[in-house]
Amino acid sequence: MCVAGKLAVCLTVAGGFLAGANMVCAQGMVRQNAGPASHASTGTQIAMQPGTPPAGVDDRALDPAFAGVTGAMPPSSSVNDSPPVLGEDAARQEAWALTLAFRREVPVAVSVSSAYKAAWVALARQQLEQAGYVLDRPQVLVVVDRNPKVQRLCLILAIPGSADWQVIGSTKVSTGTTGRQYYYITPTGVFPNSATRLGYRALGTKNENGIMGNGTTGMRVWDFGWQWAEKGWLPSRDKVQIRLEMHATDPVYLEQRLGRTASEGCIRIPSSLNVFIDRHGLLDTEYEQRATVDRRFAALLRKDRVASPIAGLLVVVVDTTGLVIPPATAAFKNEGTPHRQKPSVG
């Protein structure tokens, strides 16, 4: 749950959390008249990303006191822009290792049918193509299905040039709902965890109803910047720009409700999945590079992380509404055996 005007940026510094000021989530900040801007990324060639921060808004100035010696962001030429590039076989083996880890570390995992896997892969490919993204290395995509009857997240290994993308794991989530004022419909599209924005960690504070909107202290909050979203409470579905985030939710009162639309526009995920993505750095390709020259990013990343060589930076939101797919109760049964790799020799 996101609470308008009450969220603070929390940066981890020297193993602790440093609270910044006035960063709010999807429905907490709304811009009516903001235009798109270009975006540059590493490991993924990008043509144009709609809904990036409006003109005059520079997220890089969130906390200049922790931006190195000079207080300014380092030039892009000083950042290593070469993430690991695995061959297809090695990438699949790493994905299988992550699958086994997912089963151990994410107790709320649910299985994926072949029908939904095919639908999510096809829609994710479509979103990437429409947004002008060209994957140039095997990497993990976080695919979210906002279909009100589905509400699922799936970690998928995307392999350029291959039709056989590989499922790593899946959980229930909650995206934006309709019928409630100031609740926005989570937009579809491709959203990078770009190093032009600095995310934060939850403080674990409770709102007036005793709810921890971003989960317990230390839960990661991924910030995807300004994005166009529909007003879910209006029949006209007018659009405004909201601050889109992905985060955990209250583990006692709200996590058990995941699997239905409920948020004000953000993507709510289980706490165990939050830790899994955070610990394995699955969205931190750019953050890892920036952390070598900017201690704000180094402070935010987990000290015990083991970054996967197939980590990426993209969340892809799709919608299977209207597709001819078996009913959810049948579709989510595991219809096949996991993708297994031949044991390596030597």
C-alpha positions as a printed NumPy array, in Angstrom:
array([[  0.   ,   0.   ,   0.   ],
       [  1.27 ,   3.492,  -0.856],
       [  0.271,   6.501,   1.262],
       [  0.13 ,   9.901,  -0.419],
       [  2.569,  12.46 ,   0.881],
       [  3.859,  10.337,   3.747],
       [  6.636,   8.2  ,   2.362],
       [ 10.283,   9.096,   2.962],
       [ 13.34 ,   8.058,   1.045],
       [ 15.403,   5.653,   3.08 ],
       [ 19.022,   5.109,   2.118],
       [ 21.231,   2.489,   3.72 ],
       [ 24.542,   3.937,   4.795],
       [ 27.207,   1.91 ,   6.638],
       [ 24.747,  -0.87 ,   7.3  ],
       [ 22.002,   1.443,   8.576],
       [ 19.125,   3.362,   7.031],
       [ 19.245,   7.071,   6.361],
       [ 15.878,   8.727,   5.891],
       [ 15.672,  11.257,   3.1  ],
       [ 12.818,  13.613,   2.468],
       [  9.542,  13.59 ,   0.633],
       [  9.759,  10.697,  -1.85 ],
       [  6.295,   9.34 ,  -2.508],
       [  4.862,   6.456,  -4.447],
       [  2.56 ,   5.956,  -7.411],
       [ -0.515,   7.759,  -6.234],
       [  1.327,  10.064,  -3.859],
       [  2.815,  12.171,  -6.66 ],
       [  0.811,  12.96 ,  -9.755],
       [  1.789,  15.128, -12.711],
       [ -0.829,  16.322, -15.136],
       [  1.283,  17.718, -17.982],
       [  4.583,  15.936, -18.357],
       [  6.143,  14.792, -21.578],
       [  8.316,  11.808, -22.458],
       [ 12.097,  11.843, -22.431],
       [ 14.819,   9.632, -23.803],
       [ 16.591,   7.072, -21.645],
       [ 19.967,   5.387, -21.933],
       [ 20.594,   1.983, -20.42 ],
       [ 23.271,  -0.674, -20.175],
       [ 22.856,  -4.206, -21.445],
       [ 19.683,  -3.25 , -23.253],
       [ 19.525,  -0.989, -26.287],
       [ 16.734,   1.528, -25.863],
       [ 15.157,   3.795, -28.448],
       [ 12.606,   5.781, -26.435],
       [ 10.915,   5.188, -23.1  ],
       [  7.544,   6.906, -22.667],
       [  6.627,   8.39 , -19.313],
       [ 10.105,   9.157, -18.033],
       [ 10.555,  12.129, -15.678],
       [  9.081,  15.396, -16.95 ],
       [ 11.234,  18.278, -18.083],
       [ 12.826,  20.029, -15.147],
       [ 12.643,  17.009, -12.843],
       [ 16.067,  15.522, -12.156],
       [ 15.987,  12.541,  -9.808],
       [ 19.775,  12.422,  -9.766],
       [ 19.73 ,  15.269,  -7.257],
       [ 17.915,  13.214,  -4.608],
       [ 20.846,  13.28 ,  -2.229],
       [ 23.922,  15.025,  -3.657],
       [ 25.66 ,  14.817,  -0.28 ],
       [ 26.214,  11.129,  -0.944],
       [ 27.166,  11.417,  -4.613],
       [ 30.885,  11.004,  -4.17 ],
       [ 33.576,  13.554,  -3.353],
       [ 32.308,  16.347,  -5.589],
       [ 28.614,  15.868,  -4.819],
       [ 27.801,  15.357,  -8.475],
       [ 26.902,  12.299, -10.501],
       [ 29.986,  10.9  , -12.255],
       [ 30.108,  11.063, -16.034],
       [ 28.762,   7.98 , -17.774],
       [ 32.221,   7.302, -19.228],
       [ 33.515,   6.557, -15.728],
       [ 31.033,   3.748, -15.161],
       [ 31.764,   0.202, -16.311],
       [ 29.073,  -0.466, -18.903],
       [ 29.821,  -4.116, -19.606],
       [ 27.645,  -6.488, -17.546],
       [ 28.406, -10.219, -17.792],
       [ 27.294, -11.834, -21.038],
       [ 26.664, -15.572, -20.739],
       [ 26.14 , -17.975, -23.599],
       [ 22.736, -19.621, -23.867],
       [ 23.706, -22.884, -22.155],
       [ 25.427, -21.11 , -19.262],
       [ 22.488, -18.714, -18.91 ],
       [ 20.021, -21.599, -18.73 ],
       [ 22.123, -23.327, -16.097],
       [ 22.181, -20.128, -14.036],
       [ 18.407, -19.786, -14.47 ],
       [ 17.923, -23.337, -13.203],
       [ 20.117, -22.554, -10.171],
       [ 17.933, -19.505,  -9.507],
       [ 14.833, -21.697,  -9.861],
       [ 16.098, -24.013,  -7.141],
       [ 16.943, -21.011,  -4.951],
       [ 13.488, -19.546,  -5.637],
       [ 11.839, -22.716,  -4.368],
       [ 13.866, -22.528,  -1.155],
       [ 13.641, -18.799,  -0.53 ],
       [ 10.139, -17.887,  -1.705],
       [  7.63 , -20.073,   0.168],
       [  4.652, -18.366,  -1.494],
       [  5.742, -19.469,  -4.978],
       [  3.056, -20.77 ,  -7.326],
       [  3.446, -22.892, -10.427],
       [  2.984, -21.716, -14.006],
       [  1.074, -23.484, -16.744],
       [  2.492, -23.785, -20.23 ],
       [ -0.472, -21.76 , -21.517],
       [  0.263, -18.768, -19.314],
       [  4.001, -19.021, -19.874],
       [  3.398, -18.766, -23.625],
       [  1.025, -15.824, -23.168],
       [  3.387, -13.9  , -20.883],
       [  6.388, -14.466, -23.153],
       [  4.45 , -13.381, -26.236],
       [  3.094, -10.252, -24.552],
       [  6.48 ,  -9.384, -23.046],
       [  8.088,  -9.648, -26.477],
       [  5.372,  -7.396, -27.844],
       [  5.912,  -4.774, -25.144],
       [  9.672,  -4.808, -25.698],
       [  9.218,  -4.35 , -29.435],
       [  6.694,  -1.535, -29.034],
       [  8.978,   0.29 , -26.598],
       [ 12.006,  -0.114, -28.844],
       [ 13.985,  -2.313, -26.466],
       [ 16.467,  -4.739, -27.994],
       [ 17.876,  -7.326, -25.584],
       [ 21.537,  -7.949, -26.332],
       [ 22.293, -10.519, -23.627],
       [ 20.438, -13.274, -21.739],
       [ 18.808, -11.63 , -18.729],
       [ 15.976, -11.947, -16.233],
       [ 12.754, -10.075, -16.951],
       [ 10.207,  -9.406, -14.223],
       [  6.891,  -9.909, -16.027],
       [  3.71 ,  -8.747, -14.265],
       [  0.221,  -9.66 , -15.49 ],
       [ -2.217,  -6.945, -14.375],
       [ -5.291,  -8.926, -15.551],
       [ -7.672,  -8.595, -12.559],
       [ -8.406, -12.328, -12.767],
       [ -4.724, -13.282, -12.786],
       [ -2.542, -10.818, -10.796],
       [  0.712, -12.708, -11.173],
       [  4.42 , -11.95 , -11.395],
       [  6.807, -14.264, -13.193],
       [ 10.604, -14.169, -13.351],
       [ 11.588, -15.212, -16.868],
       [ 14.989, -15.714, -18.483],
       [ 14.827, -13.872, -21.809],
       [ 17.297, -15.125, -24.408],
       [ 17.882, -13.058, -27.551],
       [ 17.372, -15.111, -30.677],
       [ 15.618, -17.951, -28.852],
       [ 11.908, -18.704, -28.777],
       [ 12.306, -20.799, -25.622],
       [ 12.393, -18.363, -22.737],
       [ 12.669, -20.005, -19.332],
       [ 10.463, -19.569, -16.259],
       [ 12.347, -19.168, -12.976],
       [  9.494, -18.641, -10.536],
       [  6.149, -16.96 ,  -9.978],
       [  4.051, -15.433,  -7.173],
       [  0.779, -13.605,  -6.687],
       [  0.869,  -9.802,  -6.706],
       [ -1.524,  -6.875,  -6.525],
       [ -1.685,  -4.044,  -9.038],
       [ -3.845,  -0.919,  -9.294],
       [ -7.556,  -1.234,  -8.754],
       [-10.672,   0.537, -10.019],
       [-13.691,   2.115,  -8.4  ],
       [-11.857,   3.957,  -5.61 ],
       [-10.947,   7.617,  -5.85 ],
       [ -7.242,   8.313,  -6.392],
       [ -6.56 ,   4.686,  -7.272],
       [ -4.853,   4.305, -10.629],
       [ -4.661,   1.385, -13.051],
       [ -1.092,   0.096, -13.221],
       [  0.119,   0.896, -16.753],
       [  1.399,  -1.735, -19.147],
       [  4.825,  -1.24 , -20.672],
       [  8.537,  -1.709, -20.075],
       [  9.957,  -0.048, -16.98 ],
       [ 13.706,  -0.043, -16.263],
       [ 15.275,   0.193, -12.828],
       [ 17.448,   2.971, -14.187],
       [ 20.439,   4.446, -12.367],
       [ 19.085,   7.888, -13.278],
       [ 16.809,   7.342, -10.253],
       [ 17.796,   6.217,  -6.795],
       [ 15.336,   3.854,  -5.121],
       [ 15.09 ,   3.415,  -1.377],
       [ 14.251,   1.039,   1.463],
       [ 11.142,   0.956,   3.607],
       [ 11.218,   2.512,   7.05 ],
       [  8.566,   0.113,   8.322],
       [  6.417,   2.968,   9.586],
       [  2.657,   2.499,   9.917],
       [ -0.102,   4.728,   8.631],
       [ -3.129,   5.886,  10.61 ],
       [ -4.681,   2.434,  10.11 ],
       [ -1.665,   0.578,  11.468],
       [ -0.568,  -0.594,   8.002],
       [  3.048,  -0.726,   6.812],
       [  2.488,   0.382,   3.241],
       [  5.906,  -0.65 ,   1.928],
       [  6.415,  -3.627,   4.203],
       [  8.796,  -4.096,   7.096],
       [ 11.954,  -2.092,   7.692],
       [ 14.562,  -2.624,   4.996],
       [ 12.274,  -3.927,   2.257],
       [ 13.446,  -2.692,  -1.143],
       [ 11.366,  -0.147,  -3.073],
       [ 12.08 ,  -0.036,  -6.823],
       [ 11.254,   3.327,  -8.389],
       [ 10.351,   3.374, -12.097],
       [  9.781,   7.098, -12.373],
       [  6.876,   9.018, -13.857],
       [  4.5  ,   6.887, -15.92 ],
       [  1.145,   7.552, -17.553],
       [ -1.745,   5.76 , -15.826],
       [ -5.517,   5.768, -16.063],
       [ -7.702,   7.118, -13.275],
       [ -9.393,   3.932, -12.135],
       [-12.32 ,   5.724, -10.525],
       [-13.427,   7.585, -13.668],
       [-15.461,   6.005, -16.504],
       [-13.529,   8.219, -18.927],
       [-10.234,   6.696, -17.734],
       [ -8.438,  10.022, -18.056],
       [ -4.67 ,   9.701, -17.784],
       [ -2.137,  11.444, -15.566],
       [  1.449,  10.703, -14.671],
       [  2.038,   8.803, -11.448],
       [  5.168,   7.688,  -9.678],
       [  5.31 ,   3.948, -10.351],
       [  6.996,   1.707,  -7.786],
       [  7.269,  -1.985,  -6.902],
       [  7.467,  -2.881,  -3.228],
       [  6.43 ,  -5.247,  -0.454],
       [  3.294,  -4.712,   1.611],
       [  2.114,  -5.228,   5.163],
       [  3.015,  -8.865,   5.967],
       [  0.17 ,  -9.33 ,   8.457],
       [ -2.82 ,  -7.554,   6.96 ],
       [ -2.23 ,  -7.21 ,   3.233],
       [  0.195,  -9.857,   2.002],
       [ -2.43 , -12.558,   2.411],
       [ -4.637, -10.583,  -0.001],
       [ -2.169, -10.621,  -2.868],
       [ -3.69 , -12.078,  -6.007],
       [ -6.356,  -9.42 ,  -6.449],
       [ -6.247,  -5.798,  -7.592],
       [ -5.832,  -3.589,  -4.554],
       [ -3.05 ,  -1.024,  -4.901],
       [ -3.24 ,   2.651,  -5.77 ],
       [ -1.118,   2.026,  -8.868],
       [  2.067,   0.421,  -7.586],
       [  3.006,  -3.267,  -7.863],
       [  2.751,  -5.013,  -4.487],
       [  4.816,  -8.166,  -4.088],
       [  5.402, -10.708,  -1.292],
       [  8.179,  -9.888,   1.166],
       [ 10.044, -13.125,   0.397],
       [ 10.055, -12.257,  -3.321],
       [ 11.225,  -8.745,  -2.473],
       [ 14.209, -10.185,  -0.621],
       [ 14.896, -12.718,  -3.387],
       [ 15.054, -10.095,  -6.145],
       [ 17.108,  -7.824,  -3.89 ],
       [ 19.558, -10.485,  -2.729],
       [ 20.237, -11.801,  -6.236],
       [ 20.332,  -8.313,  -7.75 ],
       [ 17.88 ,  -9.3  , -10.467],
       [ 16.974,  -5.692, -11.313],
       [ 20.271,  -4.073, -10.399],
       [ 22.445,  -4.25 , -13.507],
       [ 22.77 ,  -0.466, -13.713],
       [ 22.89 ,  -0.022,  -9.939],
       [ 25.833,  -2.417,  -9.643],
       [ 27.77 ,  -0.398, -12.207],
       [ 26.88 ,   2.944, -10.64 ],
       [ 27.802,   1.653,  -7.172],
       [ 31.461,   1.462,  -8.216],
       [ 31.62 ,   5.255,  -8.491],
       [ 28.679,   6.531,  -6.41 ],
       [ 28.376,   5.471,  -2.814],
       [ 24.663,   6.278,  -2.641],
       [ 24.038,   3.257,  -4.829],
       [ 26.615,   1.16 ,  -2.986],
       [ 24.851,   2.026,   0.268],
       [ 21.454,   0.999,  -1.073],
       [ 22.512,  -2.455,  -2.308],
       [ 22.521,  -5.359,   0.142],
       [ 25.872,  -6.145,   1.69 ],
       [ 25.157,  -9.891,   1.481],
       [ 23.992,  -9.855,  -2.126],
       [ 25.221, -12.363,  -4.692],
       [ 24.39 , -10.69 ,  -7.986],
       [ 23.357, -13.124, -10.691],
       [ 25.222, -12.923, -14.023],
       [ 21.835, -12.993, -15.775],
       [ 20.461, -10.07 , -13.762],
       [ 18.676,  -7.404, -15.766],
       [ 16.835,  -4.17 , -15.01 ],
       [ 13.423,  -4.45 , -16.686],
       [  9.915,  -4.89 , -15.304],
       [  7.42 ,  -5.633, -18.095],
       [  3.736,  -5.171, -17.252],
       [  1.332,  -7.069, -19.525],
       [ -2.394,  -7.778, -19.548],
       [ -3.875, -11.13 , -20.59 ],
       [ -7.443,  -9.808, -20.403],
       [ -9.323, -10.944, -23.492],
       [ -6.898, -13.703, -24.428],
       [ -8.238, -17.216, -24.83 ],
       [ -6.467, -19.006, -21.982],
       [ -7.773, -21.811, -19.746],
       [ -9.501, -20.632, -16.534],
       [ -7.105, -19.523, -13.831],
       [ -7.891, -22.429, -11.532],
       [ -6.724, -24.887, -14.171],
       [ -4.103, -22.714, -15.828],
       [ -1.934, -22.388, -12.753],
       [ -1.429, -26.101, -12.342],
       [  2.058, -27.25 , -13.209],
       [  1.623, -28.926, -16.592],
       [  5.21 , -29.823, -17.284],
       [  8.551, -30.6  , -15.752],
       [ 10.98 , -27.74 , -15.109],
       [ 13.615, -26.964, -17.725],
       [ 16.573, -29.084, -16.7  ],
       [ 20.088, -28.7  , -17.958],
       [ 22.4  , -31.526, -18.926],
       [ 25.108, -31.831, -16.297],
       [ 28.306, -30.148, -17.353],
       [ 31.386, -32.31 , -17.862],
       [ 34.718, -31.505, -16.204]])
